[in-house]
Amino acid sequence: MRWLKTILGELIGLFIDDGTFAVAIVVWLGLVRFAAPRLLPPTLEAPILFAGLLVILAESVLRAARRR
């Protein structure tokens, strides 16, 4: 049974390497999905989504670089 746990862990690791990164993306997508239509004009929704994802990616890269 230990081999099954190892295989499942490896499969999950293929898709989610950094849990904080994945959670931040999901939270940001949810915020933009539900808050942006109420607070922003339609022409700004996509740039705000992109900028937020870019900030999340940069933070994740910097955090990984500090660990090494």
PyMOL Python script that loads the backbone (N, CA, C, O; Angstrom):
from pymol import cmd

cmd.read_pdbstr("""\
ATOM      1  N   MET A   1       0.801  -1.200   0.000  1.00  0.00           N
ATOM      2  CA  MET A   1       0.000   0.000   0.000  1.00  0.00           C
ATOM      3  C   MET A   1       0.846   1.268   0.000  1.00  0.00           C
ATOM      4  O   MET A   1       0.387   2.332  -0.414  1.00  0.00           O
ATOM      5  N   ARG A   2       2.072   1.144   0.463  1.00  0.00           N
ATOM      6  CA  ARG A   2       2.949   2.313   0.472  1.00  0.00           C
ATOM      7  C   ARG A   2       3.233   2.791  -0.949  1.00  0.00           C
ATOM      8  O   ARG A   2       3.354   3.993  -1.187  1.00  0.00           O
ATOM      9  N   TRP A   3       3.340   1.869  -1.879  1.00  0.00           N
ATOM     10  CA  TRP A   3       3.601   2.221  -3.271  1.00  0.00           C
ATOM     11  C   TRP A   3       2.449   3.021  -3.866  1.00  0.00           C
ATOM     12  O   TRP A   3       2.670   3.898  -4.701  1.00  0.00           O
ATOM     13  N   LEU A   4       1.215   2.725  -3.441  1.00  0.00           N
ATOM     14  CA  LEU A   4       0.054   3.461  -3.938  1.00  0.00           C
ATOM     15  C   LEU A   4       0.098   4.914  -3.463  1.00  0.00           C
ATOM     16  O   LEU A   4      -0.210   5.834  -4.221  1.00  0.00           O
ATOM     17  N   LYS A   5       0.477   5.105  -2.218  1.00  0.00           N
ATOM     18  CA  LYS A   5       0.592   6.460  -1.677  1.00  0.00           C
ATOM     19  C   LYS A   5       1.689   7.231  -2.417  1.00  0.00           C
ATOM     20  O   LYS A   5       1.538   8.420  -2.696  1.00  0.00           O
ATOM     21  N   THR A   6       2.772   6.558  -2.726  1.00  0.00           N
ATOM     22  CA  THR A   6       3.864   7.191  -3.460  1.00  0.00           C
ATOM     23  C   THR A   6       3.417   7.598  -4.858  1.00  0.00           C
ATOM     24  O   THR A   6       3.716   8.702  -5.314  1.00  0.00           O
ATOM     25  N   ILE A   7       2.706   6.712  -5.531  1.00  0.00           N
ATOM     26  CA  ILE A   7       2.226   7.011  -6.889  1.00  0.00           C
ATOM     27  C   ILE A   7       1.248   8.187  -6.866  1.00  0.00           C
ATOM     28  O   ILE A   7       1.348   9.091  -7.696  1.00  0.00           O
ATOM     29  N   LEU A   8       0.312   8.180  -5.929  1.00  0.00           N
ATOM     30  CA  LEU A   8      -0.654   9.280  -5.840  1.00  0.00           C
ATOM     31  C   LEU A   8       0.047  10.598  -5.522  1.00  0.00           C
ATOM     32  O   LEU A   8      -0.307  11.636  -6.082  1.00  0.00           O
ATOM     33  N   GLY A   9       1.022  10.568  -4.645  1.00  0.00           N
ATOM     34  CA  GLY A   9       1.783  11.778  -4.331  1.00  0.00           C
ATOM     35  C   GLY A   9       2.522  12.319  -5.543  1.00  0.00           C
ATOM     36  O   GLY A   9       2.572  13.531  -5.749  1.00  0.00           O
ATOM     37  N   GLU A  10       3.090  11.441  -6.336  1.00  0.00           N
ATOM     38  CA  GLU A  10       3.792  11.863  -7.545  1.00  0.00           C
ATOM     39  C   GLU A  10       2.825  12.438  -8.578  1.00  0.00           C
ATOM     40  O   GLU A  10       3.140  13.432  -9.233  1.00  0.00           O
ATOM     41  N   LEU A  11       1.665  11.830  -8.727  1.00  0.00           N
ATOM     42  CA  LEU A  11       0.671  12.348  -9.668  1.00  0.00           C
ATOM     43  C   LEU A  11       0.185  13.738  -9.268  1.00  0.00           C
ATOM     44  O   LEU A  11       0.056  14.622 -10.115  1.00  0.00           O
ATOM     45  N   ILE A  12      -0.077  13.924  -8.007  1.00  0.00           N
ATOM     46  CA  ILE A  12      -0.499  15.243  -7.539  1.00  0.00           C
ATOM     47  C   ILE A  12       0.635  16.239  -7.720  1.00  0.00           C
ATOM     48  O   ILE A  12       0.394  17.391  -8.081  1.00  0.00           O
ATOM     49  N   GLY A  13       1.851  15.817  -7.477  1.00  0.00           N
ATOM     50  CA  GLY A  13       3.012  16.679  -7.644  1.00  0.00           C
ATOM     51  C   GLY A  13       3.234  17.130  -9.080  1.00  0.00           C
ATOM     52  O   GLY A  13       3.829  18.182  -9.313  1.00  0.00           O
ATOM     53  N   LEU A  14       2.768  16.352 -10.036  1.00  0.00           N
ATOM     54  CA  LEU A  14       2.879  16.756 -11.438  1.00  0.00           C
ATOM     55  C   LEU A  14       2.055  18.004 -11.722  1.00  0.00           C
ATOM     56  O   LEU A  14       2.440  18.834 -12.545  1.00  0.00           O
ATOM     57  N   PHE A  15       0.938  18.135 -11.049  1.00  0.00           N
ATOM     58  CA  PHE A  15       0.027  19.246 -11.321  1.00  0.00           C
ATOM     59  C   PHE A  15       0.141  20.367 -10.307  1.00  0.00           C
ATOM     60  O   PHE A  15      -0.068  21.531 -10.649  1.00  0.00           O
ATOM     61  N   ILE A  16       0.463  20.044  -9.086  1.00  0.00           N
ATOM     62  CA  ILE A  16       0.559  21.061  -8.035  1.00  0.00           C
ATOM     63  C   ILE A  16       1.920  20.906  -7.363  1.00  0.00           C
ATOM     64  O   ILE A  16       2.108  20.072  -6.477  1.00  0.00           O
ATOM     65  N   ASP A  17       2.847  21.722  -7.804  1.00  0.00           N
ATOM     66  CA  ASP A  17       4.190  21.673  -7.218  1.00  0.00           C
ATOM     67  C   ASP A  17       4.239  22.522  -5.958  1.00  0.00           C
ATOM     68  O   ASP A  17       4.841  22.132  -4.957  1.00  0.00           O
ATOM     69  N   ASP A  18       3.610  23.670  -6.013  1.00  0.00           N
ATOM     70  CA  ASP A  18       3.611  24.599  -4.891  1.00  0.00           C
ATOM     71  C   ASP A  18       2.167  24.871  -4.501  1.00  0.00           C
ATOM     72  O   ASP A  18       1.437  25.540  -5.232  1.00  0.00           O
ATOM     73  N   GLY A  19       1.761  24.361  -3.368  1.00  0.00           N
ATOM     74  CA  GLY A  19       0.380  24.496  -2.925  1.00  0.00           C
ATOM     75  C   GLY A  19      -0.040  25.937  -2.715  1.00  0.00           C
ATOM     76  O   GLY A  19      -1.169  26.304  -3.040  1.00  0.00           O
ATOM     77  N   THR A  20       0.852  26.765  -2.174  1.00  0.00           N
ATOM     78  CA  THR A  20       0.536  28.168  -1.951  1.00  0.00           C
ATOM     79  C   THR A  20       0.280  28.878  -3.277  1.00  0.00           C
ATOM     80  O   THR A  20      -0.627  29.704  -3.379  1.00  0.00           O
ATOM     81  N   PHE A  21       1.065  28.562  -4.273  1.00  0.00           N
ATOM     82  CA  PHE A  21       0.907  29.138  -5.604  1.00  0.00           C
ATOM     83  C   PHE A  21      -0.458  28.771  -6.187  1.00  0.00           C
ATOM     84  O   PHE A  21      -1.162  29.627  -6.721  1.00  0.00           O
ATOM     85  N   ALA A  22      -0.820  27.510  -6.082  1.00  0.00           N
ATOM     86  CA  ALA A  22      -2.102  27.049  -6.619  1.00  0.00           C
ATOM     87  C   ALA A  22      -3.278  27.690  -5.884  1.00  0.00           C
ATOM     88  O   ALA A  22      -4.251  28.103  -6.515  1.00  0.00           O
ATOM     89  N   VAL A  23      -3.198  27.776  -4.572  1.00  0.00           N
ATOM     90  CA  VAL A  23      -4.278  28.387  -3.791  1.00  0.00           C
ATOM     91  C   VAL A  23      -4.402  29.869  -4.120  1.00  0.00           C
ATOM     92  O   VAL A  23      -5.513  30.383  -4.247  1.00  0.00           O
ATOM     93  N   ALA A  24      -3.283  30.557  -4.257  1.00  0.00           N
ATOM     94  CA  ALA A  24      -3.314  31.983  -4.583  1.00  0.00           C
ATOM     95  C   ALA A  24      -3.986  32.213  -5.935  1.00  0.00           C
ATOM     96  O   ALA A  24      -4.763  33.156  -6.088  1.00  0.00           O
ATOM     97  N   ILE A  25      -3.696  31.365  -6.907  1.00  0.00           N
ATOM     98  CA  ILE A  25      -4.319  31.504  -8.224  1.00  0.00           C
ATOM     99  C   ILE A  25      -5.820  31.277  -8.139  1.00  0.00           C
ATOM    100  O   ILE A  25      -6.591  32.042  -8.718  1.00  0.00           O
ATOM    101  N   VAL A  26      -6.240  30.255  -7.437  1.00  0.00           N
ATOM    102  CA  VAL A  26      -7.669  29.959  -7.317  1.00  0.00           C
ATOM    103  C   VAL A  26      -8.396  31.098  -6.600  1.00  0.00           C
ATOM    104  O   VAL A  26      -9.489  31.489  -7.008  1.00  0.00           O
ATOM    105  N   VAL A  27      -7.799  31.628  -5.544  1.00  0.00           N
ATOM    106  CA  VAL A  27      -8.421  32.743  -4.811  1.00  0.00           C
ATOM    107  C   VAL A  27      -8.512  33.980  -5.701  1.00  0.00           C
ATOM    108  O   VAL A  27      -9.543  34.651  -5.725  1.00  0.00           O
ATOM    109  N   TRP A  28      -7.446  34.282  -6.427  1.00  0.00           N
ATOM    110  CA  TRP A  28      -7.453  35.447  -7.310  1.00  0.00           C
ATOM    111  C   TRP A  28      -8.501  35.297  -8.412  1.00  0.00           C
ATOM    112  O   TRP A  28      -9.221  36.249  -8.715  1.00  0.00           O
ATOM    113  N   LEU A  29      -8.591  34.118  -9.008  1.00  0.00           N
ATOM    114  CA  LEU A  29      -9.607  33.893 -10.038  1.00  0.00           C
ATOM    115  C   LEU A  29     -11.004  34.084  -9.469  1.00  0.00           C
ATOM    116  O   LEU A  29     -11.862  34.672 -10.128  1.00  0.00           O
ATOM    117  N   GLY A  30     -11.245  33.600  -8.263  1.00  0.00           N
ATOM    118  CA  GLY A  30     -12.549  33.774  -7.631  1.00  0.00           C
ATOM    119  C   GLY A  30     -12.861  35.231  -7.350  1.00  0.00           C
ATOM    120  O   GLY A  30     -13.975  35.693  -7.595  1.00  0.00           O
ATOM    121  N   LEU A  31     -11.874  35.957  -6.835  1.00  0.00           N
ATOM    122  CA  LEU A  31     -12.086  37.373  -6.559  1.00  0.00           C
ATOM    123  C   LEU A  31     -12.403  38.163  -7.822  1.00  0.00           C
ATOM    124  O   LEU A  31     -13.325  38.978  -7.845  1.00  0.00           O
ATOM    125  N   VAL A  32     -11.637  37.913  -8.856  1.00  0.00           N
ATOM    126  CA  VAL A  32     -11.860  38.641 -10.103  1.00  0.00           C
ATOM    127  C   VAL A  32     -13.203  38.249 -10.710  1.00  0.00           C
ATOM    128  O   VAL A  32     -13.916  39.100 -11.242  1.00  0.00           O
ATOM    129  N   ARG A  33     -13.545  36.989 -10.633  1.00  0.00           N
ATOM    130  CA  ARG A  33     -14.809  36.519 -11.208  1.00  0.00           C
ATOM    131  C   ARG A  33     -16.017  37.166 -10.552  1.00  0.00           C
ATOM    132  O   ARG A  33     -16.966  37.551 -11.235  1.00  0.00           O
ATOM    133  N   PHE A  34     -15.988  37.288  -9.223  1.00  0.00           N
ATOM    134  CA  PHE A  34     -17.167  37.778  -8.524  1.00  0.00           C
ATOM    135  C   PHE A  34     -17.118  39.268  -8.197  1.00  0.00           C
ATOM    136  O   PHE A  34     -18.170  39.901  -8.102  1.00  0.00           O
ATOM    137  N   ALA A  35     -15.948  39.838  -8.026  1.00  0.00           N
ATOM    138  CA  ALA A  35     -15.856  41.246  -7.643  1.00  0.00           C
ATOM    139  C   ALA A  35     -15.676  42.180  -8.832  1.00  0.00           C
ATOM    140  O   ALA A  35     -16.217  43.287  -8.830  1.00  0.00           O
ATOM    141  N   ALA A  36     -14.941  41.764  -9.829  1.00  0.00           N
ATOM    142  CA  ALA A  36     -14.633  42.652 -10.949  1.00  0.00           C
ATOM    143  C   ALA A  36     -15.869  43.160 -11.690  1.00  0.00           C
ATOM    144  O   ALA A  36     -15.923  44.349 -12.004  1.00  0.00           O
ATOM    145  N   PRO A  37     -16.854  42.329 -11.983  1.00  0.00           N
ATOM    146  CA  PRO A  37     -18.020  42.865 -12.705  1.00  0.00           C
ATOM    147  C   PRO A  37     -18.761  43.954 -11.920  1.00  0.00           C
ATOM    148  O   PRO A  37     -19.416  44.807 -12.519  1.00  0.00           O
ATOM    149  N   ARG A  38     -18.665  43.931 -10.616  1.00  0.00           N
ATOM    150  CA  ARG A  38     -19.346  44.929  -9.793  1.00  0.00           C
ATOM    151  C   ARG A  38     -18.511  46.193  -9.594  1.00  0.00           C
ATOM    152  O   ARG A  38     -19.060  47.276  -9.391  1.00  0.00           O
ATOM    153  N   LEU A  39     -17.196  46.059  -9.651  1.00  0.00           N
ATOM    154  CA  LEU A  39     -16.323  47.172  -9.301  1.00  0.00           C
ATOM    155  C   LEU A  39     -15.592  47.811 -10.481  1.00  0.00           C
ATOM    156  O   LEU A  39     -15.194  48.973 -10.402  1.00  0.00           O
ATOM    157  N   LEU A  40     -15.414  47.081 -11.551  1.00  0.00           N
ATOM    158  CA  LEU A  40     -14.596  47.570 -12.667  1.00  0.00           C
ATOM    159  C   LEU A  40     -15.391  47.615 -13.966  1.00  0.00           C
ATOM    160  O   LEU A  40     -16.331  46.843 -14.159  1.00  0.00           O
ATOM    161  N   PRO A  41     -15.005  48.522 -14.848  1.00  0.00           N
ATOM    162  CA  PRO A  41     -15.600  48.490 -16.190  1.00  0.00           C
ATOM    163  C   PRO A  41     -15.111  47.247 -16.938  1.00  0.00           C
ATOM    164  O   PRO A  41     -14.019  46.749 -16.662  1.00  0.00           O
ATOM    165  N   PRO A  42     -15.901  46.752 -17.870  1.00  0.00           N
ATOM    166  CA  PRO A  42     -15.525  45.513 -18.588  1.00  0.00           C
ATOM    167  C   PRO A  42     -14.168  45.575 -19.288  1.00  0.00           C
ATOM    168  O   PRO A  42     -13.511  44.547 -19.454  1.00  0.00           O
ATOM    169  N   THR A  43     -13.747  46.758 -19.695  1.00  0.00           N
ATOM    170  CA  THR A  43     -12.462  46.849 -20.404  1.00  0.00           C
ATOM    171  C   THR A  43     -11.264  46.668 -19.482  1.00  0.00           C
ATOM    172  O   THR A  43     -10.152  46.452 -19.963  1.00  0.00           O
ATOM    173  N   LEU A  44     -11.462  46.750 -18.170  1.00  0.00           N
ATOM    174  CA  LEU A  44     -10.351  46.595 -17.243  1.00  0.00           C
ATOM    175  C   LEU A  44     -10.287  45.226 -16.587  1.00  0.00           C
ATOM    176  O   LEU A  44      -9.308  44.923 -15.904  1.00  0.00           O
ATOM    177  N   GLU A  45     -11.286  44.403 -16.770  1.00  0.00           N
ATOM    178  CA  GLU A  45     -11.308  43.102 -16.097  1.00  0.00           C
ATOM    179  C   GLU A  45     -10.139  42.209 -16.512  1.00  0.00           C
ATOM    180  O   GLU A  45      -9.461  41.638 -15.657  1.00  0.00           O
ATOM    181  N   ALA A  46      -9.902  42.087 -17.808  1.00  0.00           N
ATOM    182  CA  ALA A  46      -8.820  41.216 -18.283  1.00  0.00           C
ATOM    183  C   ALA A  46      -7.439  41.727 -17.870  1.00  0.00           C
ATOM    184  O   ALA A  46      -6.614  40.935 -17.415  1.00  0.00           O
ATOM    185  N   PRO A  47      -7.162  43.032 -18.015  1.00  0.00           N
ATOM    186  CA  PRO A  47      -5.840  43.502 -17.559  1.00  0.00           C
ATOM    187  C   PRO A  47      -5.622  43.316 -16.053  1.00  0.00           C
ATOM    188  O   PRO A  47      -4.512  43.000 -15.625  1.00  0.00           O
ATOM    189  N   ILE A  48      -6.663  43.509 -15.253  1.00  0.00           N
ATOM    190  CA  ILE A  48      -6.535  43.310 -13.808  1.00  0.00           C
ATOM    191  C   ILE A  48      -6.287  41.837 -13.498  1.00  0.00           C
ATOM    192  O   ILE A  48      -5.465  41.511 -12.641  1.00  0.00           O
ATOM    193  N   LEU A  49      -6.988  40.956 -14.185  1.00  0.00           N
ATOM    194  CA  LEU A  49      -6.771  39.510 -14.017  1.00  0.00           C
ATOM    195  C   LEU A  49      -5.326  39.156 -14.358  1.00  0.00           C
ATOM    196  O   LEU A  49      -4.658  38.453 -13.600  1.00  0.00           O
ATOM    197  N   PHE A  50      -4.853  39.640 -15.489  1.00  0.00           N
ATOM    198  CA  PHE A  50      -3.484  39.359 -15.917  1.00  0.00           C
ATOM    199  C   PHE A  50      -2.459  39.908 -14.934  1.00  0.00           C
ATOM    200  O   PHE A  50      -1.500  39.219 -14.585  1.00  0.00           O
ATOM    201  N   ALA A  51      -2.657  41.140 -14.487  1.00  0.00           N
ATOM    202  CA  ALA A  51      -1.707  41.760 -13.563  1.00  0.00           C
ATOM    203  C   ALA A  51      -1.641  40.981 -12.250  1.00  0.00           C
ATOM    204  O   ALA A  51      -0.557  40.769 -11.708  1.00  0.00           O
ATOM    205  N   GLY A  52      -2.780  40.560 -11.747  1.00  0.00           N
ATOM    206  CA  GLY A  52      -2.790  39.788 -10.511  1.00  0.00           C
ATOM    207  C   GLY A  52      -2.068  38.460 -10.658  1.00  0.00           C
ATOM    208  O   GLY A  52      -1.299  38.067  -9.780  1.00  0.00           O
ATOM    209  N   LEU A  53      -2.313  37.766 -11.767  1.00  0.00           N
ATOM    210  CA  LEU A  53      -1.627  36.496 -12.005  1.00  0.00           C
ATOM    211  C   LEU A  53      -0.126  36.698 -12.163  1.00  0.00           C
ATOM    212  O   LEU A  53       0.669  35.864 -11.730  1.00  0.00           O
ATOM    213  N   LEU A  54       0.257  37.807 -12.784  1.00  0.00           N
ATOM    214  CA  LEU A  54       1.676  38.121 -12.938  1.00  0.00           C
ATOM    215  C   LEU A  54       2.329  38.365 -11.581  1.00  0.00           C
ATOM    216  O   LEU A  54       3.448  37.911 -11.341  1.00  0.00           O
ATOM    217  N   VAL A  55       1.646  39.074 -10.700  1.00  0.00           N
ATOM    218  CA  VAL A  55       2.175  39.333  -9.356  1.00  0.00           C
ATOM    219  C   VAL A  55       2.309  38.024  -8.579  1.00  0.00           C
ATOM    220  O   VAL A  55       3.306  37.808  -7.890  1.00  0.00           O
ATOM    221  N   ILE A  56       1.309  37.156  -8.688  1.00  0.00           N
ATOM    222  CA  ILE A  56       1.357  35.862  -7.998  1.00  0.00           C
ATOM    223  C   ILE A  56       2.534  35.031  -8.503  1.00  0.00           C
ATOM    224  O   ILE A  56       3.248  34.414  -7.712  1.00  0.00           O
ATOM    225  N   LEU A  57       2.734  35.015  -9.817  1.00  0.00           N
ATOM    226  CA  LEU A  57       3.850  34.265 -10.398  1.00  0.00           C
ATOM    227  C   LEU A  57       5.194  34.835  -9.933  1.00  0.00           C
ATOM    228  O   LEU A  57       6.092  34.080  -9.560  1.00  0.00           O
ATOM    229  N   ALA A  58       5.331  36.156  -9.956  1.00  0.00           N
ATOM    230  CA  ALA A  58       6.584  36.781  -9.536  1.00  0.00           C
ATOM    231  C   ALA A  58       6.883  36.481  -8.073  1.00  0.00           C
ATOM    232  O   ALA A  58       8.026  36.195  -7.716  1.00  0.00           O
ATOM    233  N   GLU A  59       5.867  36.544  -7.232  1.00  0.00           N
ATOM    234  CA  GLU A  59       6.059  36.249  -5.814  1.00  0.00           C
ATOM    235  C   GLU A  59       6.502  34.806  -5.618  1.00  0.00           C
ATOM    236  O   GLU A  59       7.369  34.528  -4.789  1.00  0.00           O
ATOM    237  N   SER A  60       5.920  33.901  -6.366  1.00  0.00           N
ATOM    238  CA  SER A  60       6.269  32.493  -6.252  1.00  0.00           C
ATOM    239  C   SER A  60       7.707  32.241  -6.714  1.00  0.00           C
ATOM    240  O   SER A  60       8.439  31.471  -6.092  1.00  0.00           O
ATOM    241  N   VAL A  61       8.097  32.880  -7.785  1.00  0.00           N
ATOM    242  CA  VAL A  61       9.462  32.723  -8.291  1.00  0.00           C
ATOM    243  C   VAL A  61      10.478  33.288  -7.292  1.00  0.00           C
ATOM    244  O   VAL A  61      11.510  32.670  -7.032  1.00  0.00           O
ATOM    245  N   LEU A  62      10.178  34.453  -6.742  1.00  0.00           N
ATOM    246  CA  LEU A  62      11.086  35.043  -5.758  1.00  0.00           C
ATOM    247  C   LEU A  62      11.191  34.180  -4.499  1.00  0.00           C
ATOM    248  O   LEU A  62      12.274  34.027  -3.935  1.00  0.00           O
ATOM    249  N   ARG A  63      10.069  33.621  -4.066  1.00  0.00           N
ATOM    250  CA  ARG A  63      10.080  32.751  -2.887  1.00  0.00           C
ATOM    251  C   ARG A  63      10.916  31.503  -3.154  1.00  0.00           C
ATOM    252  O   ARG A  63      11.672  31.066  -2.286  1.00  0.00           O
ATOM    253  N   ALA A  64      10.785  30.929  -4.350  1.00  0.00           N
ATOM    254  CA  ALA A  64      11.570  29.735  -4.706  1.00  0.00           C
ATOM    255  C   ALA A  64      13.051  30.077  -4.809  1.00  0.00           C
ATOM    256  O   ALA A  64      13.897  29.271  -4.423  1.00  0.00           O
ATOM    257  N   ALA A  65      13.375  31.263  -5.327  1.00  0.00           N
ATOM    258  CA  ALA A  65      14.775  31.659  -5.454  1.00  0.00           C
ATOM    259  C   ALA A  65      15.424  31.873  -4.088  1.00  0.00           C
ATOM    260  O   ALA A  65      16.606  31.575  -3.916  1.00  0.00           O
ATOM    261  N   ARG A  66      14.675  32.382  -3.121  1.00  0.00           N
ATOM    262  CA  ARG A  66      15.217  32.586  -1.782  1.00  0.00           C
ATOM    263  C   ARG A  66      15.513  31.265  -1.096  1.00  0.00           C
ATOM    264  O   ARG A  66      16.442  31.169  -0.295  1.00  0.00           O
ATOM    265  N   ARG A  67      14.716  30.236  -1.413  1.00  0.00           N
ATOM    266  CA  ARG A  67      14.936  28.916  -0.791  1.00  0.00           C
ATOM    267  C   ARG A  67      16.227  28.266  -1.259  1.00  0.00           C
ATOM    268  O   ARG A  67      16.781  27.424  -0.551  1.00  0.00           O
ATOM    269  N   ARG A  68      16.713  28.634  -2.425  1.00  0.00           N
ATOM    270  CA  ARG A  68      17.910  27.994  -2.995  1.00  0.00           C
ATOM    271  C   ARG A  68      19.147  28.753  -2.717  1.00  0.00           C
ATOM    272  O   ARG A  68      20.230  28.340  -3.131  1.00  0.00           O
TER     273      ARG A  68
END
""", "prot")
cmd.dss("prot")
cmd.show_as("cartoon", "prot")
cmd.util.cbc("prot")
cmd.orient("prot")
